[in-house]
Amino acid sequence: MYSIGQFSKITGITVKALRFYHDEGVLIPSYVDPDSGYRYYNALDAEKARIVARLRELEFSLGEIKEMLAHSGDEADLLEHLERHRHDFLERIRRYREVLSLLDQIITREREARRIMQTATFDVEEKSLQAMLIAGIRVKGKYSDCGKGFAQIGRTLGRYICGKPFNLYYDDEYRPDDAELEACMPVRRPKTEVPGISVRELAGGKCVSLVHKGPYDQLGRSYSRVLDYIRDKGYEALLPSREIYLKGPGMIFRGNPQKYLTEIQIFVKQ
């Protein structure tokens, strides 16, 4: 058995720290003299003390160390417990690497988005749009579901199409799973009615417009500019709003999303 002073020399832990660890229930001496209160330690205590000191250097909390030692009856148990902790840390490292990779992607995209917005030559403007004949397919679901509508219109009315595809949005909020939208294309009047496709005249009117350059997932910045303009002018925004896809992915190639051009049109009244 070792006195607390001897134990301090063996383990490299100060007497003050050993008393503190005892009081906290982290490193309990093998024997405490009931009369003098002197603490005595054995060889197994020394191994535990070295592990405690090392874990403290690694910034384990006293609570974590106490729990670890409480579930370790001997050196083999303690080693097994440490191996489990090692496995847990490896799993955390894997998750942190995934998070770090995602953060790098977000930072890169945000920097690019800011660069595009700072160098954009497009301004918010007011337009007066004429009524036009359109073919539309109403959709309730994800925003990406509009692609099926465009494809159906293209297959059915391809030779009658006379303009860029666009979406009408009937919601005044973001609804990723149950959006109310309509995939539309300007058309010439077909000779017969087309089942499943609404061919009708779309009313015109006054709108606030802005051409957005960049990926679709960055449209929010341009919407902010348009809505700020509407608010500053004292206008009331009307539904449905429109997104006209001036330049986007082709039927085969995705193209460069940084060069996509989308015109946002929000109709207004004073």
C-alpha positions in Angstrom: 0.0 0.0 0.0 1.2 3.5 -0.7 0.6 6.7 1.3 -1.0 9.6 -0.6 2.4 11.3 -0.9 4.0 8.1 -2.3 1.1 7.6 -4.6 1.4 11.2 -5.8 5.0 10.6 -6.8 4.1 7.3 -8.6 1.3 8.7 -10.6 2.4 12.3 -11.2 -0.8 13.6 -9.7 -0.7 16.2 -6.9 -1.9 15.4 -3.5 -4.5 18.2 -3.8 -5.9 16.6 -7.0 -6.0 13.1 -5.4 -8.0 14.4 -2.5 -10.3 16.2 -5.0 -10.8 13.0 -7.0 -11.6 11.1 -3.8 -14.2 13.7 -2.8 -15.8 13.5 -6.2 -15.9 9.7 -6.2 -13.6 9.4 -9.2 -10.6 7.8 -7.7 -11.3 6.2 -4.3 -8.3 4.9 -2.2 -8.2 1.2 -1.4 -8.1 2.0 2.3 -8.8 5.0 4.5 -7.6 4.9 8.1 -10.7 5.5 10.2 -8.7 7.1 13.0 -6.3 9.3 11.1 -8.2 9.7 7.8 -5.0 8.9 5.9 -5.5 7.6 2.4 -3.7 4.5 1.1 -3.6 3.2 -2.5 -2.5 0.0 -4.2 -1.1 -0.9 -7.6 -4.5 -1.2 -9.3 -5.3 2.3 -8.0 -2.1 3.5 -9.7 -3.2 2.2 -13.1 -6.6 3.8 -12.6 -4.9 7.1 -11.6 -2.8 7.1 -14.7 -5.8 6.6 -16.9 -7.7 9.3 -15.0 -4.9 11.7 -15.6 -4.7 10.9 -19.3 -8.4 11.2 -19.8 -8.4 14.6 -18.1 -5.7 15.7 -20.5 -8.1 14.6 -23.3 -10.8 16.8 -21.7 -13.1 14.0 -20.5 -15.4 15.3 -17.8 -15.1 14.0 -14.2 -18.6 12.6 -14.7 -17.6 10.6 -17.8 -14.5 9.3 -16.0 -16.5 8.4 -12.9 -19.0 6.4 -15.0 -16.3 4.7 -16.9 -14.5 3.5 -13.7 -17.7 2.6 -12.0 -18.4 0.0 -14.7 -14.9 -1.4 -14.6 -14.3 -4.1 -12.1 -10.7 -4.8 -13.2 -8.1 -3.8 -15.8 -9.8 -6.0 -18.4 -13.1 -4.3 -17.9 -11.5 -0.9 -18.0 -9.7 -1.7 -21.2 -13.0 -3.0 -22.8 -14.7 0.2 -21.7 -12.0 2.3 -23.3 -12.2 0.4 -26.5 -15.9 1.1 -26.6 -15.3 4.8 -26.1 -12.7 4.6 -28.9 -15.3 3.2 -31.2 -17.8 5.9 -30.2 -15.2 8.6 -31.0 -14.4 7.0 -34.4 -18.1 7.2 -35.2 -18.3 10.8 -34.1 -15.3 11.6 -36.2 -17.0 10.0 -39.2 -20.1 12.2 -38.6 -18.1 15.3 -38.1 -16.3 14.7 -41.4 -19.7 14.4 -43.1 -20.8 17.7 -41.4 -17.6 19.3 -42.4 -18.1 18.3 -46.0 -21.6 19.7 -46.0 -20.4 22.9 -44.4 -17.8 23.3 -47.1 -20.5 22.8 -49.8 -22.7 25.4 -48.1 -19.9 27.9 -47.8 -18.9 27.4 -51.5 -22.5 27.8 -52.7 -23.1 30.9 -50.5 -19.9 32.5 -51.7 -20.9 31.8 -55.3 -24.4 33.0 -54.8 -23.2 36.3 -53.3 -20.7 36.8 -56.1 -23.5 36.3 -58.7 -25.8 38.7 -56.8 -23.1 41.3 -56.6 -22.3 41.1 -60.3 -25.8 40.7 -61.6 -26.8 43.2 -64.1 -30.5 42.7 -63.8 -32.7 45.2 -62.0 -36.2 45.0 -60.6 -38.6 46.5 -63.0 -42.3 47.0 -63.6 -44.0 45.5 -66.6 -47.4 45.5 -68.2 -48.1 42.0 -69.6 -50.6 41.1 -72.2 -53.0 38.2 -72.0 -51.8 35.0 -73.7 -53.0 31.6 -74.6 -51.4 28.9 -72.5 -51.6 25.1 -72.0 -51.4 24.2 -68.3 -51.4 21.2 -66.0 -52.3 21.8 -62.4 -50.1 19.9 -59.9 -50.3 19.4 -56.1 -47.1 18.0 -54.7 -43.4 18.7 -54.8 -42.0 21.6 -56.8 -40.0 19.2 -59.0 -43.2 17.5 -60.1 -43.7 20.3 -62.6 -41.2 18.5 -64.9 -43.8 15.8 -65.6 -46.3 18.5 -66.6 -43.9 20.1 -69.0 -43.1 16.8 -70.5 -46.8 15.9 -71.0 -47.5 19.3 -72.6 -44.4 18.9 -74.8 -45.4 15.4 -76.0 -49.0 16.4 -76.7 -48.8 20.0 -78.0 -45.2 20.2 -79.1 -45.9 21.8 -82.5 -48.2 24.4 -80.9 -45.8 25.7 -78.3 -44.6 29.2 -78.9 -42.7 30.4 -75.9 -40.7 29.5 -72.8 -42.1 27.2 -70.1 -43.2 28.7 -66.8 -44.9 27.8 -63.6 -47.8 29.5 -61.9 -47.6 29.3 -58.1 -50.8 29.5 -56.2 -49.4 29.5 -52.6 -48.1 32.6 -50.8 -45.7 30.4 -48.7 -43.1 27.7 -49.2 -44.7 24.3 -49.3 -42.1 21.6 -50.3 -44.4 18.6 -50.2 -47.9 19.9 -51.2 -47.4 22.9 -53.3 -50.2 24.2 -55.5 -48.6 25.0 -58.9 -49.3 24.8 -62.6 -46.8 23.8 -65.3 -47.6 26.0 -68.3 -46.4 26.8 -71.9 -47.5 29.5 -74.3 -49.3 27.9 -77.3 -51.1 28.6 -80.4 -54.7 27.4 -80.5 -54.9 23.6 -81.1 -57.5 22.3 -83.5 -59.2 20.1 -80.8 -59.5 20.0 -77.1 -56.7 18.2 -75.3 -57.7 15.8 -72.4 -55.9 16.5 -69.1 -54.5 19.8 -70.3 -56.1 23.2 -69.7 -55.8 25.4 -72.8 -57.1 28.8 -71.9 -56.3 32.5 -72.0 -54.1 33.7 -69.1 -54.9 37.2 -68.0 -52.3 39.9 -68.2 -51.8 42.9 -65.9 -49.1 44.9 -64.1 -46.3 42.9 -62.5 -43.0 43.5 -60.8 -40.3 41.4 -62.5 -36.6 40.4 -62.0 -34.4 38.0 -63.9 -32.6 35.7 -61.6 -29.2 34.3 -62.7 -28.1 31.1 -61.0 -29.4 27.8 -59.6 -33.1 27.4 -58.7 -32.2 26.7 -55.0 -30.9 30.3 -54.8 -34.1 32.0 -56.1 -34.9 33.1 -52.6 -32.5 36.0 -52.8 -34.2 37.4 -55.9 -37.6 36.9 -54.5 -36.5 39.0 -51.5 -35.5 41.8 -53.9 -38.8 41.7 -55.7 -40.9 41.6 -52.5 -38.8 44.5 -51.0 -39.6 46.5 -54.1 -43.3 45.7 -53.8 -43.4 46.7 -50.2 -41.4 49.9 -50.7 -43.8 50.9 -53.5 -46.9 50.2 -51.4 -48.2 47.6 -53.8 -50.2 44.5 -52.9 -48.8 41.2 -54.3 -51.3 39.0 -56.1 -51.4 35.3 -56.8 -50.5 33.3 -58.7 -46.9 34.4 -59.2 -44.9 33.2 -62.2 -41.5 31.8 -62.9 -40.4 31.9 -66.5 -37.5 29.6 -67.3 -35.6 31.6 -69.9 -32.5 29.3 -69.7 -32.3 26.1 -67.8 -31.5 22.4 -68.1 -32.1 20.8 -71.5 -33.9 17.6 -72.2 -30.6 15.7 -72.2 -27.9 17.8 -70.6 -28.3 19.6 -67.2 -26.1 22.5 -68.2 -24.4 24.9 -65.8 -26.8 25.9 -63.0 -24.8 29.1 -62.5 -25.9 30.3 -65.9 -29.6 29.5 -65.5 -31.9 32.5 -66.1 -35.3 32.6 -64.5 -37.7 35.5 -64.6 -39.8 36.1 -61.5 -43.1 37.9 -62.1 -45.3 38.9 -59.3 -48.5 40.7 -60.2 -49.5 43.7 -58.1 -52.2 46.2 -57.5 -52.0 49.5 -55.7 
